[in-house]
Amino acid sequence: MRSRPRHAPVGTPVAFSGHDILRVSGGRFVGYWTCTDVLAGLAHLGAVSRPNGPARS
């Protein structure tokens, strides 16, 4: 049995959340980190299963 590719059509809007963390020293930004909820973005596109059900076809 072949599985169908999991993807959303081009132009599908998607929303996900995250945080940017910046470290300041001497009045300058000296460090930058991000923490993004990539799994939520993939679930929104239907690429992975959501916590309460299968991925969209």
Residue frames as a rotation matrix with the C-alpha (Angstrom) as fourth column:
MET 1
0.582 0.813 0.000 0.00
0.813 -0.582 0.000 0.00
0.000 0.000 -1.000 0.00
ARG 2
-0.430 -0.722 0.542 1.43
0.714 -0.639 -0.285 3.38
0.552 0.264 0.791 -1.02
SER 3
-0.007 0.395 -0.919 1.05
0.820 -0.524 -0.231 6.29
-0.573 -0.755 -0.320 1.32
ARG 4
0.608 0.279 0.743 -0.06
0.674 -0.676 -0.298 9.62
0.419 0.682 -0.600 -0.07
PRO 5
-0.561 -0.810 0.172 2.30
0.601 -0.541 -0.588 12.55
0.570 -0.226 0.790 0.35
ARG 6
0.364 0.636 -0.681 1.31
0.924 -0.341 0.175 14.81
-0.121 -0.693 -0.711 3.23
HIS 7
-0.816 -0.570 -0.096 1.45
0.555 -0.819 0.144 18.44
-0.161 0.064 0.985 2.28
ALA 8
0.156 0.836 -0.526 -0.75
0.439 -0.536 -0.722 21.51
-0.885 -0.119 -0.450 2.02
PRO 9
0.540 0.077 0.838 -1.39
0.832 -0.199 -0.518 23.34
0.127 0.977 -0.172 -1.25
VAL 10
-0.617 -0.768 0.169 0.93
0.758 -0.639 -0.133 26.24
0.211 0.046 0.976 -2.05
GLY 11
-0.588 0.341 0.733 -0.38
-0.145 -0.937 0.319 29.44
0.796 0.081 0.600 -0.48
THR 12
0.331 0.704 -0.628 -2.04
0.547 0.398 0.736 27.73
0.768 -0.588 -0.254 2.49
PRO 13
0.181 -0.264 0.947 -1.97
-0.608 -0.787 -0.103 30.13
0.773 -0.557 -0.304 5.44
VAL 14
0.235 -0.187 -0.954 -0.34
0.609 0.793 -0.005 28.74
0.757 -0.580 0.301 8.57
ALA 15
0.435 -0.094 0.896 0.07
-0.596 -0.776 0.208 30.00
0.675 -0.624 -0.394 12.12
PHE 16
0.430 -0.329 -0.840 2.41
0.687 0.724 0.068 28.88
0.586 -0.607 0.538 14.90
SER 17
0.951 -0.027 0.309 4.00
-0.208 -0.793 0.572 30.48
0.230 -0.609 -0.760 17.90
GLY 18
0.313 -0.892 -0.326 7.45
0.791 0.435 -0.430 30.94
0.526 -0.123 0.842 19.31
HIS 19
0.906 -0.121 -0.406 9.78
0.210 -0.704 0.679 33.14
-0.368 -0.700 -0.612 21.30
ASP 20
0.420 -0.843 0.337 12.87
0.299 -0.222 -0.928 35.16
0.857 0.490 0.159 20.47
ILE 21
0.855 -0.247 -0.456 15.43
0.437 -0.131 0.890 35.53
-0.279 -0.960 -0.004 23.26
LEU 22
0.504 -0.702 0.503 18.13
0.197 -0.474 -0.858 38.16
0.841 0.532 -0.100 22.97
ARG 23
0.480 -0.457 -0.749 21.07
0.849 0.028 0.528 38.65
-0.220 -0.889 0.402 25.34
VAL 24
0.770 -0.183 0.611 22.37
0.088 -0.918 -0.387 42.18
0.631 0.351 -0.691 25.76
SER 25
0.437 -0.703 -0.562 25.83
0.825 0.064 0.561 43.09
-0.358 -0.709 0.608 27.03
GLY 26
-0.552 -0.716 -0.427 27.41
0.521 -0.696 0.494 46.51
-0.651 0.049 0.757 26.92
GLY 27
-0.079 0.626 -0.776 24.38
-0.389 -0.736 -0.554 47.96
-0.918 0.258 0.302 25.14
ARG 28
-0.406 -0.100 -0.908 24.70
-0.909 0.148 0.390 45.48
0.096 0.984 -0.151 22.24
PHE 29
0.776 0.614 0.143 22.94
-0.611 0.789 -0.072 42.28
-0.157 -0.032 0.987 21.31
VAL 30
-0.283 -0.958 -0.056 25.48
-0.957 0.278 0.082 39.50
-0.063 0.077 -0.995 21.84
GLY 31
-0.951 0.019 0.310 23.26
0.013 1.000 -0.022 36.43
-0.310 -0.017 -0.950 21.74
TYR 32
-0.268 0.891 -0.367 20.08
-0.960 -0.280 0.021 35.38
-0.084 0.358 0.930 19.95
TRP 33
-0.972 0.052 0.227 18.00
0.044 0.998 -0.041 32.22
-0.229 -0.029 -0.973 20.34
THR 34
-0.353 0.912 -0.209 14.62
-0.868 -0.235 0.438 31.17
0.350 0.336 0.874 19.05
CYS 35
-0.876 0.257 0.408 12.12
0.011 0.856 -0.517 28.66
-0.482 -0.448 -0.753 20.35
THR 36
-0.484 0.687 -0.542 9.50
-0.872 -0.325 0.366 27.89
0.075 0.650 0.756 17.72
ASP 37
-0.115 0.560 0.820 6.62
-0.366 0.744 -0.560 25.45
-0.924 -0.364 0.119 17.94
VAL 38
-0.703 -0.269 -0.658 7.49
-0.703 0.126 0.699 23.69
-0.105 0.955 -0.278 14.68
LEU 39
-0.913 0.378 0.154 5.19
0.372 0.926 -0.069 20.75
-0.169 -0.006 -0.986 15.45
ALA 40
-0.076 0.925 -0.372 2.15
0.319 -0.330 -0.888 23.04
-0.945 -0.186 -0.270 15.61
GLY 41
-0.120 -0.039 -0.992 3.09
-0.761 -0.638 0.117 24.54
-0.638 0.769 0.047 12.25
LEU 42
-0.917 -0.256 -0.304 3.47
-0.392 0.713 0.581 21.10
0.068 0.653 -0.755 10.67
ALA 43
-0.659 0.746 0.097 0.15
0.586 0.590 -0.556 19.97
-0.472 -0.309 -0.826 12.16
HIS 44
-0.003 0.648 -0.761 -1.52
-0.158 -0.752 -0.640 23.11
-0.987 0.119 0.105 10.81
LEU 45
-0.326 -0.212 -0.921 -0.29
-0.917 -0.165 0.363 22.18
-0.229 0.963 -0.141 7.32
GLY 46
0.752 0.658 0.045 -1.49
-0.639 0.744 -0.198 18.59
-0.163 0.120 0.979 7.74
ALA 47
0.142 -0.800 -0.583 2.05
-0.686 0.345 -0.641 17.17
0.713 0.491 -0.500 7.54
VAL 48
-0.885 -0.380 -0.269 1.87
-0.062 0.668 -0.742 15.41
0.462 -0.640 -0.615 10.93
SER 49
-0.082 0.890 -0.449 -0.92
0.680 0.380 0.627 14.11
0.728 -0.254 -0.636 13.13
ARG 50
-0.104 0.186 0.977 -2.56
-0.563 -0.821 0.097 16.47
0.820 -0.540 0.190 15.54
PRO 51
-0.860 -0.285 0.423 -2.76
-0.505 0.364 -0.782 15.43
0.069 -0.887 -0.457 19.21
ASN 52
-0.346 0.831 0.435 -6.47
-0.423 0.276 -0.863 14.56
-0.837 -0.483 0.256 18.84
GLY 53
0.697 0.653 0.296 -6.60
-0.049 0.455 -0.889 12.91
-0.715 0.606 0.349 15.44
PRO 54
0.155 -0.650 0.744 -4.92
0.845 0.477 0.240 12.01
-0.511 0.592 0.623 12.17
ALA 55
-0.718 -0.480 -0.504 -3.31
0.092 -0.783 0.615 14.41
-0.690 0.395 0.607 9.72
ARG 56
0.330 0.838 -0.435 -5.57
-0.372 -0.308 -0.876 16.01
-0.868 0.451 0.210 7.15
SER 57
-0.012 -0.284 0.959 -5.60
0.718 0.665 0.206 14.46
-0.696 0.691 0.196 3.67
